Amino acid sequence: MSLEDDVAYTCPYCGESNYVGFDASGGSHQRFVEDCPVCCSPIAFDVRVDEDGIPMLQSATRENP
């Protein structure tokens, strides 16, 4: 498994599709906040890494609903 993986998401603010990178060695369940590179709004990500090391986006939601 690489040290950084990317998962696809759609920004909950502006609707643009993009990718976010995260460190898969940080555990099988991770929550973090990153700004959208298009509209700069904060997005709360919930990512899980399955037993095969494949990252799966659980949710990408508005940080401040």
C-alpha positions, 0 to 999 in steps of 0.5 A: 500500500502506498503512503498516500492514497486518493479518493474521489468526491463531489464537493457538497458546496459547489458540486465540483468533482475532485480527489483528496489525498490521505495517509492510509497508514493512519488507520482503517477509519479516518476523519479529517477536514480539507478545503475544496480546491475550487471554492475553498469551503471546508469539507469533512471527510470520513474514509475507511480502508478495507482489509485489502487496503482499498480506500472507500469514501464514506462521506464528504459533508459540509464542515459547518452545516 
